[in-house]
């Protein structure tokens, strides 16, 4: 891909893209799955290995999840997030990258974490001031892989044209959400094989955040 002079807005995932998260996603997923099975909201035969916590919850919501069950499940998720965010550090080169980008781009975070947990982590690691907007799950209609958080970012900055956005993340749910929102996606980290399995084609895969500068 040629370096583009048209990019004006960049959307970042947070966990394991900007922050080296300590959230135990597997334990979170198991606890939520156990609850959903126990309350007859999911069968034991459900293909859990193909889902994240967010896609599992979205599936049950679409089937008519009771409000009290949704509230209980989200309490579990928030607890894991807050514990996992304590002591979270930055991915390599984050500060250097943001110091360059903040001078010429609108920077946005879209995360499935709660807004409160996200902002706390960003403030603790000292990078909250770099971002023009933080979108947590309360600010989107549905969590990633739904594109709603990315669409909300685009609506918030109408001065940026459709063709002037780009996004970066480490997970297939970031890629799916970004592409479905019409935003070119760059994959960060070693999950390229999973992207392919999920039918996601990033415009690039990078193993260093500073390589993002080659695409903006």
C-alpha positions in Angstrom: 0.0 0.0 0.0 1.3 3.4 -0.9 1.6 6.0 1.9 -1.6 8.1 1.8 -1.8 11.9 2.3 -5.5 11.7 2.7 -5.8 10.2 6.2 -7.1 12.7 8.7 -8.7 10.4 11.4 -7.2 7.3 13.0 -9.3 4.9 15.2 -7.4 2.7 17.6 -8.4 -0.4 19.5 -7.2 -0.2 23.1 -6.4 -3.6 24.7 -3.2 -5.2 23.3 -3.0 -2.4 20.6 -2.2 0.6 22.8 -2.2 -1.0 26.2 -0.6 -4.2 27.2 -3.7 -5.4 28.9 -3.8 -7.8 31.8 -7.4 -8.7 31.4 -7.9 -12.4 31.5 -10.2 -12.7 28.5 -10.4 -16.5 28.7 -11.4 -16.5 32.3 -14.0 -13.7 31.6 -15.4 -15.7 28.7 -15.6 -18.9 30.8 -17.4 -17.1 33.7 -19.9 -15.5 31.3 -20.4 -18.8 29.4 -21.0 -20.7 32.6 -23.6 -18.2 33.7 -25.4 -18.3 30.3 -25.5 -22.1 30.3 -26.6 -22.3 34.0 -29.5 -20.0 33.1 -30.5 -21.9 30.0 -29.5 -19.0 27.7 -26.9 -21.0 25.8 -26.7 -24.8 25.2 -23.6 -26.7 26.3 -23.0 -27.5 22.6 -22.6 -23.8 21.7 -19.4 -23.3 19.7 -17.6 -21.2 22.3 -14.2 -21.6 20.7 -15.5 -19.5 17.7 -16.7 -16.6 19.9 -15.4 -13.8 22.0 -17.2 -12.7 25.1 -18.8 -9.8 23.2 -20.0 -12.0 20.3 -21.4 -14.5 22.7 -23.3 -11.8 24.6 -24.5 -10.4 21.3 -25.8 -13.8 20.2 -27.8 -14.2 23.4 -29.1 -10.6 23.3 -30.4 -11.2 19.8 -32.3 -14.3 21.1 -34.1 -12.2 23.7 -31.8 -12.1 26.8 -33.6 -11.0 29.9 -32.5 -7.5 31.1 -31.6 -8.9 34.6 -29.3 -11.5 33.0 -27.6 -8.9 30.8 -27.0 -6.7 33.8 -25.5 -9.6 35.8 -23.3 -10.6 32.9 -22.0 -7.1 32.4 -21.2 -6.9 36.1 -18.9 -9.9 35.6 -17.3 -8.2 32.6 -16.7 -4.9 34.3 -15.0 -6.7 37.3 -12.6 -8.5 35.0 -11.9 -5.2 33.1 -11.1 -3.2 36.3 -8.9 -5.9 37.7 -7.1 -6.4 34.3 -6.5 -2.6 33.9 -4.7 -2.3 37.2 -1.0 -1.9 36.4 -1.6 -2.1 32.6 1.4 -0.8 30.7 1.8 0.5 27.2 2.7 -1.4 24.1 6.1 -0.6 22.7 6.6 2.8 21.0 3.0 4.0 21.9 4.2 7.4 23.3 6.5 8.0 20.4 3.8 7.2 17.9 1.2 9.4 19.6 3.6 12.3 19.9 3.9 12.3 16.1 0.3 11.6 15.3 -1.3 14.2 17.6 0.1 17.0 15.6 -1.8 16.2 12.4 -4.6 13.7 13.0 -7.9 13.2 14.9 -7.3 10.3 17.2 -10.1 8.1 18.5 -10.3 5.0 20.7 -13.1 2.5 20.2 -13.1 -0.3 22.8 -15.5 -2.9 24.1 -14.4 -2.0 27.6 -16.6 0.2 29.7 -15.9 3.9 29.3 -15.0 4.2 33.0 -12.4 1.4 32.8 -11.0 2.6 29.6 -10.5 6.2 30.7 -9.0 5.1 34.0 -6.5 3.0 32.2 -5.7 5.7 29.7 -5.2 8.3 32.5 -3.1 5.9 34.5 -0.8 5.3 31.6 -0.6 9.0 30.7 -2.0 8.8 27.2 -5.6 10.1 27.6 -4.7 13.7 26.5 -3.6 12.4 23.1 -7.2 11.3 22.1 -9.9 13.5 20.9 -12.6 10.9 21.6 -12.9 7.7 23.6 -15.8 5.4 22.7 -16.6 2.7 25.2 -19.4 0.1 25.0 -21.9 2.6 26.6 -21.3 4.9 23.6 -22.2 2.3 21.0 -25.3 0.4 20.1 -23.6 -2.9 20.1 -20.0 -4.1 20.9 -17.5 -5.0 18.3 -17.6 -6.8 15.9 -20.6 -4.5 15.4 -19.5 -1.4 13.4 -21.6 0.9 15.6 -18.6 2.3 17.6 -16.7 3.2 14.4 -19.9 4.7 12.9 -20.3 6.8 16.0 -16.7 8.1 15.6 -17.4 9.1 12.0 -20.6 10.9 13.0 -18.8 12.7 15.8 -16.3 14.2 13.3 -18.4 15.0 10.2 -15.6 17.3 8.9 -13.6 14.2 8.1 -14.6 12.5 4.9 -15.5 8.8 4.6 -12.2 8.2 2.7 -10.1 10.0 5.3 -10.4 7.4 8.1 -8.1 4.4 8.9 -8.1 2.1 11.9 -5.8 -0.3 13.7 -6.3 -3.2 16.1 -5.1 -6.6 17.1 -8.3 -8.7 17.0 -10.5 -10.0 14.2 -13.5 -8.2 15.9 -11.7 -4.9 15.3 -11.2 -5.7 11.7 -14.8 -6.8 11.2 -16.2 -3.7 12.9 -13.9 -1.4 11.0 -14.4 -2.9 7.5 -18.2 -3.0 8.0 -18.1 0.7 8.9 -16.3 1.4 5.6 -12.9 2.1 7.3 -9.7 0.5 6.0 -8.2 -1.7 8.7 -4.6 -2.4 9.7 -3.9 -5.5 11.7 -1.3 -5.2 14.5 0.4 -8.2 16.0 0.5 -12.0 15.2 -3.2 -12.7 14.6 -3.1 -12.7 10.8 -4.2 -16.4 10.6 -7.3 -15.7 12.6 -8.2 -12.7 10.5 -8.1 -15.0 7.4 -10.3 -17.6 9.1 -12.9 -14.9 9.9 -12.8 -13.6 6.3 -11.1 -10.3 7.2 -8.6 -8.8 4.8 -6.6 -5.9 6.4 -4.9 -3.5 4.1 -1.7 -4.2 6.0 -0.3 -6.2 8.9 2.3 -4.6 11.1 4.4 -5.9 14.0 5.6 -2.5 15.3 3.3 0.4 16.0 5.7 2.9 14.5 5.2 1.2 11.1 1.7 2.7 11.2 3.4 5.9 10.1 4.0 4.3 6.7 0.3 4.2 6.0 -0.8 7.7 7.1 
